[in-house]
């Protein structure tokens, strides 16, 4: 029961409007970085790290994960759309 409560608290923290809008913006930045020649997902994370220092832990981890996965999603878009 405690595990389910912890899961619900985590989901409430992730689905905040401010965080969702930041994820959308970082996804667009990640797609642009993935489209640029020579910029990889790892380099995008390295460029984002200084921006995440003043953020809370949740925001920093979500934004780092979002920018890391964005260039990979570009390959999916190119393949299916």
PyMOL Python script that loads the backbone (N, CA, C, O; Angstrom):
from pymol import cmd

cmd.read_pdbstr("""\
ATOM      1  N   UNK A   1       0.818  -1.195   0.000  1.00  0.00           N
ATOM      2  CA  UNK A   1       0.000   0.000   0.000  1.00  0.00           C
ATOM      3  C   UNK A   1       0.864   1.261   0.000  1.00  0.00           C
ATOM      4  O   UNK A   1       0.522   2.268  -0.620  1.00  0.00           O
ATOM      5  N   UNK A   2       1.971   1.181   0.699  1.00  0.00           N
ATOM      6  CA  UNK A   2       2.876   2.329   0.748  1.00  0.00           C
ATOM      7  C   UNK A   2       3.520   2.584  -0.616  1.00  0.00           C
ATOM      8  O   UNK A   2       3.770   3.730  -0.989  1.00  0.00           O
ATOM      9  N   UNK A   3       3.782   1.515  -1.346  1.00  0.00           N
ATOM     10  CA  UNK A   3       4.367   1.653  -2.669  1.00  0.00           C
ATOM     11  C   UNK A   3       3.388   2.348  -3.624  1.00  0.00           C
ATOM     12  O   UNK A   3       3.790   3.189  -4.428  1.00  0.00           O
ATOM     13  N   UNK A   4       2.118   1.995  -3.532  1.00  0.00           N
ATOM     14  CA  UNK A   4       1.112   2.627  -4.374  1.00  0.00           C
ATOM     15  C   UNK A   4       0.973   4.110  -4.045  1.00  0.00           C
ATOM     16  O   UNK A   4       0.789   4.937  -4.938  1.00  0.00           O
ATOM     17  N   UNK A   5       1.062   4.436  -2.773  1.00  0.00           N
ATOM     18  CA  UNK A   5       1.006   5.843  -2.370  1.00  0.00           C
ATOM     19  C   UNK A   5       2.203   6.616  -2.926  1.00  0.00           C
ATOM     20  O   UNK A   5       2.047   7.736  -3.411  1.00  0.00           O
ATOM     21  N   UNK A   6       3.391   6.023  -2.855  1.00  0.00           N
ATOM     22  CA  UNK A   6       4.590   6.676  -3.385  1.00  0.00           C
ATOM     23  C   UNK A   6       4.477   6.871  -4.896  1.00  0.00           C
ATOM     24  O   UNK A   6       4.914   7.892  -5.427  1.00  0.00           O
ATOM     25  N   UNK A   7       3.892   5.893  -5.584  1.00  0.00           N
ATOM     26  CA  UNK A   7       3.692   6.007  -7.029  1.00  0.00           C
ATOM     27  C   UNK A   7       2.733   7.150  -7.352  1.00  0.00           C
ATOM     28  O   UNK A   7       2.979   7.917  -8.283  1.00  0.00           O
ATOM     29  N   UNK A   8       1.660   7.269  -6.606  1.00  0.00           N
ATOM     30  CA  UNK A   8       0.694   8.340  -6.845  1.00  0.00           C
ATOM     31  C   UNK A   8       1.308   9.715  -6.573  1.00  0.00           C
ATOM     32  O   UNK A   8       1.045  10.663  -7.314  1.00  0.00           O
ATOM     33  N   UNK A   9       2.110   9.833  -5.536  1.00  0.00           N
ATOM     34  CA  UNK A   9       2.769  11.109  -5.245  1.00  0.00           C
ATOM     35  C   UNK A   9       3.731  11.469  -6.372  1.00  0.00           C
ATOM     36  O   UNK A   9       3.813  12.631  -6.770  1.00  0.00           O
ATOM     37  N   UNK A  10       4.455  10.487  -6.884  1.00  0.00           N
ATOM     38  CA  UNK A  10       5.372  10.733  -7.996  1.00  0.00           C
ATOM     39  C   UNK A  10       4.653  11.170  -9.260  1.00  0.00           C
ATOM     40  O   UNK A  10       5.119  12.069  -9.960  1.00  0.00           O
ATOM     41  N   UNK A  11       3.523  10.543  -9.559  1.00  0.00           N
ATOM     42  CA  UNK A  11       2.757  10.925 -10.741  1.00  0.00           C
ATOM     43  C   UNK A  11       2.174  12.322 -10.593  1.00  0.00           C
ATOM     44  O   UNK A  11       2.114  13.075 -11.566  1.00  0.00           O
ATOM     45  N   UNK A  12       1.740  12.678  -9.377  1.00  0.00           N
ATOM     46  CA  UNK A  12       1.237  14.028  -9.160  1.00  0.00           C
ATOM     47  C   UNK A  12       2.332  15.068  -9.364  1.00  0.00           C
ATOM     48  O   UNK A  12       2.067  16.169  -9.847  1.00  0.00           O
ATOM     49  N   UNK A  13       3.533  14.727  -9.003  1.00  0.00           N
ATOM     50  CA  UNK A  13       4.630  15.686  -9.146  1.00  0.00           C
ATOM     51  C   UNK A  13       5.051  15.836 -10.608  1.00  0.00           C
ATOM     52  O   UNK A  13       5.473  16.917 -11.020  1.00  0.00           O
ATOM     53  N   UNK A  14       4.942  14.778 -11.384  1.00  0.00           N
ATOM     54  CA  UNK A  14       5.351  14.843 -12.781  1.00  0.00           C
ATOM     55  C   UNK A  14       4.325  15.574 -13.632  1.00  0.00           C
ATOM     56  O   UNK A  14       4.698  16.345 -14.517  1.00  0.00           O
ATOM     57  N   UNK A  15       3.032  15.348 -13.382  1.00  0.00           N
ATOM     58  CA  UNK A  15       1.992  15.943 -14.218  1.00  0.00           C
ATOM     59  C   UNK A  15       1.572  17.314 -13.711  1.00  0.00           C
ATOM     60  O   UNK A  15       0.407  17.542 -13.384  1.00  0.00           O
ATOM     61  N   UNK A  16       2.526  18.210 -13.650  1.00  0.00           N
ATOM     62  CA  UNK A  16       2.287  19.611 -13.318  1.00  0.00           C
ATOM     63  C   UNK A  16       2.396  20.388 -14.632  1.00  0.00           C
ATOM     64  O   UNK A  16       3.232  20.065 -15.476  1.00  0.00           O
ATOM     65  N   UNK A  17       1.561  21.402 -14.804  1.00  0.00           N
ATOM     66  CA  UNK A  17       1.515  22.137 -16.076  1.00  0.00           C
ATOM     67  C   UNK A  17       2.865  22.756 -16.421  1.00  0.00           C
ATOM     68  O   UNK A  17       3.299  22.690 -17.571  1.00  0.00           O
ATOM     69  N   UNK A  18       3.528  23.354 -15.443  1.00  0.00           N
ATOM     70  CA  UNK A  18       4.819  23.995 -15.707  1.00  0.00           C
ATOM     71  C   UNK A  18       5.841  22.976 -16.209  1.00  0.00           C
ATOM     72  O   UNK A  18       6.589  23.252 -17.146  1.00  0.00           O
ATOM     73  N   UNK A  19       5.869  21.802 -15.583  1.00  0.00           N
ATOM     74  CA  UNK A  19       6.808  20.770 -16.000  1.00  0.00           C
ATOM     75  C   UNK A  19       6.457  20.241 -17.382  1.00  0.00           C
ATOM     76  O   UNK A  19       7.347  19.979 -18.192  1.00  0.00           O
ATOM     77  N   UNK A  20       5.170  20.084 -17.657  1.00  0.00           N
ATOM     78  CA  UNK A  20       4.749  19.600 -18.967  1.00  0.00           C
ATOM     79  C   UNK A  20       5.137  20.579 -20.070  1.00  0.00           C
ATOM     80  O   UNK A  20       5.606  20.164 -21.130  1.00  0.00           O
ATOM     81  N   UNK A  21       4.945  21.870 -19.830  1.00  0.00           N
ATOM     82  CA  UNK A  21       5.330  22.869 -20.825  1.00  0.00           C
ATOM     83  C   UNK A  21       6.843  22.900 -21.031  1.00  0.00           C
ATOM     84  O   UNK A  21       7.319  23.064 -22.154  1.00  0.00           O
ATOM     85  N   UNK A  22       7.594  22.741 -19.941  1.00  0.00           N
ATOM     86  CA  UNK A  22       9.056  22.682 -20.075  1.00  0.00           C
ATOM     87  C   UNK A  22       9.476  21.451 -20.875  1.00  0.00           C
ATOM     88  O   UNK A  22      10.415  21.518 -21.668  1.00  0.00           O
ATOM     89  N   UNK A  23       8.784  20.325 -20.672  1.00  0.00           N
ATOM     90  CA  UNK A  23       9.092  19.117 -21.432  1.00  0.00           C
ATOM     91  C   UNK A  23       8.819  19.324 -22.918  1.00  0.00           C
ATOM     92  O   UNK A  23       9.592  18.868 -23.760  1.00  0.00           O
ATOM     93  N   UNK A  24       7.731  20.004 -23.242  1.00  0.00           N
ATOM     94  CA  UNK A  24       7.422  20.271 -24.654  1.00  0.00           C
ATOM     95  C   UNK A  24       8.495  21.148 -25.296  1.00  0.00           C
ATOM     96  O   UNK A  24       8.924  20.887 -26.420  1.00  0.00           O
ATOM     97  N   UNK A  25       8.922  22.179 -24.588  1.00  0.00           N
ATOM     98  CA  UNK A  25       9.960  23.053 -25.115  1.00  0.00           C
ATOM     99  C   UNK A  25      11.290  22.347 -25.286  1.00  0.00           C
ATOM    100  O   UNK A  25      11.969  22.531 -26.296  1.00  0.00           O
ATOM    101  N   UNK A  26      11.667  21.540 -24.303  1.00  0.00           N
ATOM    102  CA  UNK A  26      12.938  20.809 -24.384  1.00  0.00           C
ATOM    103  C   UNK A  26      12.872  19.746 -25.474  1.00  0.00           C
ATOM    104  O   UNK A  26      13.887  19.444 -26.101  1.00  0.00           O
ATOM    105  N   UNK A  27      11.695  19.176 -25.706  1.00  0.00           N
ATOM    106  CA  UNK A  27      11.548  18.212 -26.793  1.00  0.00           C
ATOM    107  C   UNK A  27      11.807  18.874 -28.145  1.00  0.00           C
ATOM    108  O   UNK A  27      12.474  18.297 -29.004  1.00  0.00           O
ATOM    109  N   UNK A  28      11.288  20.066 -28.328  1.00  0.00           N
ATOM    110  CA  UNK A  28      11.551  20.783 -29.583  1.00  0.00           C
ATOM    111  C   UNK A  28      13.032  21.109 -29.736  1.00  0.00           C
ATOM    112  O   UNK A  28      13.591  20.974 -30.824  1.00  0.00           O
ATOM    113  N   UNK A  29      13.663  21.536 -28.649  1.00  0.00           N
ATOM    114  CA  UNK A  29      15.106  21.816 -28.696  1.00  0.00           C
ATOM    115  C   UNK A  29      15.876  20.538 -29.018  1.00  0.00           C
ATOM    116  O   UNK A  29      16.820  20.560 -29.808  1.00  0.00           O
ATOM    117  N   UNK A  30      15.473  19.427 -28.407  1.00  0.00           N
ATOM    118  CA  UNK A  30      16.137  18.149 -28.672  1.00  0.00           C
ATOM    119  C   UNK A  30      15.966  17.692 -30.107  1.00  0.00           C
ATOM    120  O   UNK A  30      16.894  17.140 -30.698  1.00  0.00           O
ATOM    121  N   UNK A  31      14.780  17.918 -30.677  1.00  0.00           N
ATOM    122  CA  UNK A  31      14.573  17.564 -32.082  1.00  0.00           C
ATOM    123  C   UNK A  31      15.445  18.406 -32.997  1.00  0.00           C
ATOM    124  O   UNK A  31      15.992  17.902 -33.978  1.00  0.00           O
ATOM    125  N   UNK A  32      15.576  19.685 -32.678  1.00  0.00           N
ATOM    126  CA  UNK A  32      16.449  20.544 -33.485  1.00  0.00           C
ATOM    127  C   UNK A  32      17.908  20.140 -33.340  1.00  0.00           C
ATOM    128  O   UNK A  32      18.660  20.163 -34.315  1.00  0.00           O
ATOM    129  N   UNK A  33      18.311  19.771 -32.135  1.00  0.00           N
ATOM    130  CA  UNK A  33      19.701  19.327 -31.945  1.00  0.00           C
ATOM    131  C   UNK A  33      19.955  18.008 -32.661  1.00  0.00           C
ATOM    132  O   UNK A  33      21.034  17.791 -33.212  1.00  0.00           O
ATOM    133  N   UNK A  34      18.960  17.132 -32.653  1.00  0.00           N
ATOM    134  CA  UNK A  34      19.126  15.866 -33.358  1.00  0.00           C
ATOM    135  C   UNK A  34      19.199  16.047 -34.862  1.00  0.00           C
ATOM    136  O   UNK A  34      19.823  15.248 -35.560  1.00  0.00           O
ATOM    137  N   UNK A  35      18.558  17.106 -35.366  1.00  0.00           N
ATOM    138  CA  UNK A  35      18.583  17.366 -36.809  1.00  0.00           C
ATOM    139  C   UNK A  35      19.881  18.031 -37.244  1.00  0.00           C
ATOM    140  O   UNK A  35      20.266  17.938 -38.410  1.00  0.00           O
ATOM    141  N   UNK A  36      20.552  18.696 -36.322  1.00  0.00           N
ATOM    142  CA  UNK A  36      21.804  19.372 -36.669  1.00  0.00           C
ATOM    143  C   UNK A  36      22.923  18.345 -36.821  1.00  0.00           C
ATOM    144  O   UNK A  36      23.053  17.445 -35.991  1.00  0.00           O
ATOM    145  N   UNK A  37      23.714  18.467 -37.853  1.00  0.00           N
ATOM    146  CA  UNK A  37      24.805  17.511 -38.042  1.00  0.00           C
ATOM    147  C   UNK A  37      25.889  17.677 -36.966  1.00  0.00           C
ATOM    148  O   UNK A  37      26.329  18.789 -36.672  1.00  0.00           O
ATOM    149  N   UNK A  38      26.292  16.577 -36.407  1.00  0.00           N
ATOM    150  CA  UNK A  38      27.368  16.602 -35.426  1.00  0.00           C
ATOM    151  C   UNK A  38      26.901  16.715 -33.986  1.00  0.00           C
ATOM    152  O   UNK A  38      27.698  16.503 -33.073  1.00  0.00           O
ATOM    153  N   UNK A  39      25.632  17.044 -33.751  1.00  0.00           N
ATOM    154  CA  UNK A  39      25.120  17.136 -32.386  1.00  0.00           C
ATOM    155  C   UNK A  39      24.375  15.847 -32.044  1.00  0.00           C
ATOM    156  O   UNK A  39      23.407  15.488 -32.714  1.00  0.00           O
ATOM    157  N   UNK A  40      24.818  15.169 -31.022  1.00  0.00           N
ATOM    158  CA  UNK A  40      24.207  13.904 -30.626  1.00  0.00           C
ATOM    159  C   UNK A  40      23.380  14.116 -29.366  1.00  0.00           C
ATOM    160  O   UNK A  40      23.368  15.204 -28.789  1.00  0.00           O
ATOM    161  N   UNK A  41      22.694  13.067 -28.954  1.00  0.00           N
ATOM    162  CA  UNK A  41      21.887  13.127 -27.735  1.00  0.00           C
ATOM    163  C   UNK A  41      22.770  13.337 -26.515  1.00  0.00           C
ATOM    164  O   UNK A  41      22.394  14.061 -25.593  1.00  0.00           O
ATOM    165  N   UNK A  42      23.922  12.721 -26.503  1.00  0.00           N
ATOM    166  CA  UNK A  42      24.840  12.888 -25.380  1.00  0.00           C
ATOM    167  C   UNK A  42      25.353  14.320 -25.299  1.00  0.00           C
ATOM    168  O   UNK A  42      25.487  14.870 -24.205  1.00  0.00           O
ATOM    169  N   UNK A  43      25.640  14.925 -26.442  1.00  0.00           N
ATOM    170  CA  UNK A  43      26.088  16.305 -26.446  1.00  0.00           C
ATOM    171  C   UNK A  43      24.964  17.252 -26.022  1.00  0.00           C
ATOM    172  O   UNK A  43      25.218  18.272 -25.380  1.00  0.00           O
ATOM    173  N   UNK A  44      23.732  16.917 -26.378  1.00  0.00           N
ATOM    174  CA  UNK A  44      22.599  17.736 -25.958  1.00  0.00           C
ATOM    175  C   UNK A  44      22.454  17.718 -24.440  1.00  0.00           C
ATOM    176  O   UNK A  44      22.176  18.750 -23.828  1.00  0.00           O
ATOM    177  N   UNK A  45      22.640  16.556 -23.836  1.00  0.00           N
ATOM    178  CA  UNK A  45      22.591  16.462 -22.368  1.00  0.00           C
ATOM    179  C   UNK A  45      23.723  17.273 -21.751  1.00  0.00           C
ATOM    180  O   UNK A  45      23.521  17.973 -20.759  1.00  0.00           O
ATOM    181  N   UNK A  46      24.903  17.180 -22.332  1.00  0.00           N
ATOM    182  CA  UNK A  46      26.045  17.928 -21.806  1.00  0.00           C
ATOM    183  C   UNK A  46      25.809  19.436 -21.886  1.00  0.00           C
ATOM    184  O   UNK A  46      26.233  20.173 -20.996  1.00  0.00           O
ATOM    185  N   UNK A  47      25.147  19.896 -22.926  1.00  0.00           N
ATOM    186  CA  UNK A  47      24.843  21.323 -23.052  1.00  0.00           C
ATOM    187  C   UNK A  47      23.726  21.763 -22.110  1.00  0.00           C
ATOM    188  O   UNK A  47      23.668  22.933 -21.731  1.00  0.00           O
ATOM    189  N   UNK A  48      22.838  20.845 -21.725  1.00  0.00           N
ATOM    190  CA  UNK A  48      21.722  21.184 -20.848  1.00  0.00           C
ATOM    191  C   UNK A  48      22.096  21.154 -19.363  1.00  0.00           C
ATOM    192  O   UNK A  48      21.419  21.785 -18.550  1.00  0.00           O
ATOM    193  N   UNK A  49      23.145  20.443 -19.002  1.00  0.00           N
ATOM    194  CA  UNK A  49      23.505  20.280 -17.586  1.00  0.00           C
ATOM    195  C   UNK A  49      23.656  21.614 -16.853  1.00  0.00           C
ATOM    196  O   UNK A  49      23.121  21.728 -15.750  1.00  0.00           O
ATOM    197  N   UNK A  50      24.339  22.624 -17.376  1.00  0.00           N
ATOM    198  CA  UNK A  50      24.438  23.884 -16.624  1.00  0.00           C
ATOM    199  C   UNK A  50      23.091  24.567 -16.396  1.00  0.00           C
ATOM    200  O   UNK A  50      22.933  25.302 -15.421  1.00  0.00           O
ATOM    201  N   UNK A  51      22.127  24.339 -17.273  1.00  0.00           N
ATOM    202  CA  UNK A  51      20.812  24.939 -17.106  1.00  0.00           C
ATOM    203  C   UNK A  51      20.045  24.271 -15.968  1.00  0.00           C
ATOM    204  O   UNK A  51      19.195  24.907 -15.344  1.00  0.00           O
ATOM    205  N   UNK A  52      20.329  23.000 -15.687  1.00  0.00           N
ATOM    206  CA  UNK A  52      19.578  22.260 -14.676  1.00  0.00           C
ATOM    207  C   UNK A  52      20.067  22.511 -13.250  1.00  0.00           C
ATOM    208  O   UNK A  52      19.401  22.083 -12.308  1.00  0.00           O
ATOM    209  N   UNK A  53      21.184  23.177 -13.056  1.00  0.00           N
ATOM    210  CA  UNK A  53      21.700  23.386 -11.695  1.00  0.00           C
ATOM    211  C   UNK A  53      20.730  24.117 -10.774  1.00  0.00           C
ATOM    212  O   UNK A  53      20.550  23.675  -9.639  1.00  0.00           O
ATOM    213  N   UNK A  54      20.092  25.214 -11.197  1.00  0.00           N
ATOM    214  CA  UNK A  54      19.191  25.900 -10.255  1.00  0.00           C
ATOM    215  C   UNK A  54      17.823  25.232 -10.106  1.00  0.00           C
ATOM    216  O   UNK A  54      17.038  25.639  -9.250  1.00  0.00           O
ATOM    217  N   UNK A  55      17.519  24.218 -10.917  1.00  0.00           N
ATOM    218  CA  UNK A  55      16.205  23.579 -10.873  1.00  0.00           C
ATOM    219  C   UNK A  55      16.121  22.562  -9.743  1.00  0.00           C
ATOM    220  O   UNK A  55      17.137  22.122  -9.205  1.00  0.00           O
ATOM    221  N   UNK A  56      14.893  22.200  -9.395  1.00  0.00           N
ATOM    222  CA  UNK A  56      14.716  21.129  -8.406  1.00  0.00           C
ATOM    223  C   UNK A  56      15.118  19.794  -9.041  1.00  0.00           C
ATOM    224  O   UNK A  56      15.286  19.694 -10.257  1.00  0.00           O
ATOM    225  N   UNK A  57      15.264  18.798  -8.213  1.00  0.00           N
ATOM    226  CA  UNK A  57      15.729  17.493  -8.690  1.00  0.00           C
ATOM    227  C   UNK A  57      14.763  16.898  -9.704  1.00  0.00           C
ATOM    228  O   UNK A  57      15.191  16.354 -10.722  1.00  0.00           O
ATOM    229  N   UNK A  58      13.476  16.995  -9.440  1.00  0.00           N
ATOM    230  CA  UNK A  58      12.485  16.431 -10.353  1.00  0.00           C
ATOM    231  C   UNK A  58      12.563  17.088 -11.721  1.00  0.00           C
ATOM    232  O   UNK A  58      12.585  16.401 -12.743  1.00  0.00           O
ATOM    233  N   UNK A  59      12.604  18.398 -11.745  1.00  0.00           N
ATOM    234  CA  UNK A  59      12.662  19.121 -13.012  1.00  0.00           C
ATOM    235  C   UNK A  59      13.956  18.785 -13.762  1.00  0.00           C
ATOM    236  O   UNK A  59      13.935  18.560 -14.972  1.00  0.00           O
ATOM    237  N   UNK A  60      15.055  18.753 -13.055  1.00  0.00           N
ATOM    238  CA  UNK A  60      16.342  18.488 -13.702  1.00  0.00           C
ATOM    239  C   UNK A  60      16.376  17.091 -14.321  1.00  0.00           C
ATOM    240  O   UNK A  60      16.841  16.928 -15.449  1.00  0.00           O
ATOM    241  N   UNK A  61      15.892  16.089 -13.600  1.00  0.00           N
ATOM    242  CA  UNK A  61      15.914  14.721 -14.130  1.00  0.00           C
ATOM    243  C   UNK A  61      14.964  14.557 -15.309  1.00  0.00           C
ATOM    244  O   UNK A  61      15.301  13.900 -16.294  1.00  0.00           O
ATOM    245  N   UNK A  62      13.787  15.148 -15.214  1.00  0.00           N
ATOM    246  CA  UNK A  62      12.829  15.031 -16.317  1.00  0.00           C
ATOM    247  C   UNK A  62      13.352  15.746 -17.561  1.00  0.00           C
ATOM    248  O   UNK A  62      13.246  15.214 -18.666  1.00  0.00           O
ATOM    249  N   UNK A  63      13.910  16.931 -17.398  1.00  0.00           N
ATOM    250  CA  UNK A  63      14.427  17.658 -18.554  1.00  0.00           C
ATOM    251  C   UNK A  63      15.635  16.956 -19.173  1.00  0.00           C
ATOM    252  O   UNK A  63      15.781  16.931 -20.395  1.00  0.00           O
ATOM    253  N   UNK A  64      16.485  16.396 -18.345  1.00  0.00           N
ATOM    254  CA  UNK A  64      17.647  15.668 -18.867  1.00  0.00           C
ATOM    255  C   UNK A  64      17.202  14.431 -19.643  1.00  0.00           C
ATOM    256  O   UNK A  64      17.723  14.150 -20.722  1.00  0.00           O
ATOM    257  N   UNK A  65      16.242  13.695 -19.096  1.00  0.00           N
ATOM    258  CA  UNK A  65      15.726  12.523 -19.805  1.00  0.00           C
ATOM    259  C   UNK A  65      15.006  12.890 -21.087  1.00  0.00           C
ATOM    260  O   UNK A  65      15.098  12.171 -22.082  1.00  0.00           O
ATOM    261  N   UNK A  66      14.288  14.009 -21.069  1.00  0.00           N
ATOM    262  CA  UNK A  66      13.562  14.457 -22.254  1.00  0.00           C
ATOM    263  C   UNK A  66      14.514  14.851 -23.374  1.00  0.00           C
ATOM    264  O   UNK A  66      14.309  14.474 -24.528  1.00  0.00           O
ATOM    265  N   UNK A  67      15.542  15.599 -23.043  1.00  0.00           N
ATOM    266  CA  UNK A  67      16.469  16.025 -24.100  1.00  0.00           C
ATOM    267  C   UNK A  67      17.295  14.846 -24.613  1.00  0.00           C
ATOM    268  O   UNK A  67      17.732  14.847 -25.763  1.00  0.00           O
ATOM    269  N   UNK A  68      17.508  13.841 -23.761  1.00  0.00           N
ATOM    270  CA  UNK A  68      18.260  12.671 -24.205  1.00  0.00           C
ATOM    271  C   UNK A  68      17.440  11.835 -25.197  1.00  0.00           C
ATOM    272  O   UNK A  68      17.989  11.302 -26.161  1.00  0.00           O
ATOM    273  N   UNK A  69      16.135  11.724 -24.962  1.00  0.00           N
ATOM    274  CA  UNK A  69      15.306  10.876 -25.816  1.00  0.00           C
ATOM    275  C   UNK A  69      14.791  11.587 -27.068  1.00  0.00           C
ATOM    276  O   UNK A  69      14.355  10.918 -28.005  1.00  0.00           O
ATOM    277  N   UNK A  70      14.828  12.908 -27.113  1.00  0.00           N
ATOM    278  CA  UNK A  70      14.271  13.649 -28.249  1.00  0.00           C
ATOM    279  C   UNK A  70      14.925  13.309 -29.586  1.00  0.00           C
ATOM    280  O   UNK A  70      14.198  13.078 -30.552  1.00  0.00           O
ATOM    281  N   UNK A  71      16.244  13.264 -29.701  1.00  0.00           N
ATOM    282  CA  UNK A  71      16.823  12.916 -31.013  1.00  0.00           C
ATOM    283  C   UNK A  71      16.456  11.511 -31.475  1.00  0.00           C
ATOM    284  O   UNK A  71      16.372  11.264 -32.678  1.00  0.00           O
ATOM    285  N   UNK A  72      16.237  10.590 -30.546  1.00  0.00           N
ATOM    286  CA  UNK A  72      15.831   9.238 -30.939  1.00  0.00           C
ATOM    287  C   UNK A  72      14.404   9.241 -31.480  1.00  0.00           C
ATOM    288  O   UNK A  72      14.076   8.460 -32.373  1.00  0.00           O
ATOM    289  N   UNK A  73      13.555  10.120 -30.941  1.00  0.00           N
ATOM    290  CA  UNK A  73      12.185  10.217 -31.436  1.00  0.00           C
ATOM    291  C   UNK A  73      12.149  10.802 -32.846  1.00  0.00           C
ATOM    292  O   UNK A  73      11.220  10.535 -33.609  1.00  0.00           O
ATOM    293  N   UNK A  74      13.145  11.589 -33.187  1.00  0.00           N
ATOM    294  CA  UNK A  74      13.194  12.136 -34.542  1.00  0.00           C
ATOM    295  C   UNK A  74      13.331  11.002 -35.556  1.00  0.00           C
ATOM    296  O   UNK A  74      12.748  11.073 -36.639  1.00  0.00           O
ATOM    297  N   UNK A  75      14.087   9.964 -35.225  1.00  0.00           N
ATOM    298  CA  UNK A  75      14.221   8.820 -36.119  1.00  0.00           C
ATOM    299  C   UNK A  75      12.886   8.120 -36.294  1.00  0.00           C
ATOM    300  O   UNK A  75      12.569   7.645 -37.385  1.00  0.00           O
ATOM    301  N   UNK A  76      12.102   8.053 -35.228  1.00  0.00           N
ATOM    302  CA  UNK A  76      10.771   7.434 -35.312  1.00  0.00           C
ATOM    303  C   UNK A  76       9.872   8.259 -36.223  1.00  0.00           C
ATOM    304  O   UNK A  76       9.153   7.709 -37.057  1.00  0.00           O
ATOM    305  N   UNK A  77       9.912   9.596 -36.061  1.00  0.00           N
ATOM    306  CA  UNK A  77       9.094  10.462 -36.913  1.00  0.00           C
ATOM    307  C   UNK A  77       9.488  10.320 -38.384  1.00  0.00           C
ATOM    308  O   UNK A  77       8.620  10.287 -39.255  1.00  0.00           O
ATOM    309  N   UNK A  78      10.762  10.237 -38.659  1.00  0.00           N
ATOM    310  CA  UNK A  78      11.212  10.122 -40.042  1.00  0.00           C
ATOM    311  C   UNK A  78      10.789   8.791 -40.651  1.00  0.00           C
ATOM    312  O   UNK A  78      10.495   8.710 -41.844  1.00  0.00           O
ATOM    313  N   UNK A  79      10.761   7.768 -39.840  1.00  0.00           N
ATOM    314  CA  UNK A  79      10.432   6.439 -40.358  1.00  0.00           C
ATOM    315  C   UNK A  79       8.932   6.282 -40.621  1.00  0.00           C
ATOM    316  O   UNK A  79       8.545   5.680 -41.623  1.00  0.00           O
ATOM    317  N   UNK A  80       8.087   6.812 -39.744  1.00  0.00           N
ATOM    318  CA  UNK A  80       6.666   6.538 -39.840  1.00  0.00           C
ATOM    319  C   UNK A  80       5.822   7.693 -40.360  1.00  0.00           C
ATOM    320  O   UNK A  80       4.650   7.489 -40.677  1.00  0.00           O
ATOM    321  N   UNK A  81       6.366   8.886 -40.457  1.00  0.00           N
ATOM    322  CA  UNK A  81       5.540  10.025 -40.902  1.00  0.00           C
ATOM    323  C   UNK A  81       6.150  10.682 -42.113  1.00  0.00           C
ATOM    324  O   UNK A  81       5.600  11.655 -42.630  1.00  0.00           O
TER     325      UNK A  81
END
""", "prot")
cmd.dss("prot")
cmd.show_as("cartoon", "prot")
cmd.util.cbc("prot")
cmd.orient("prot")
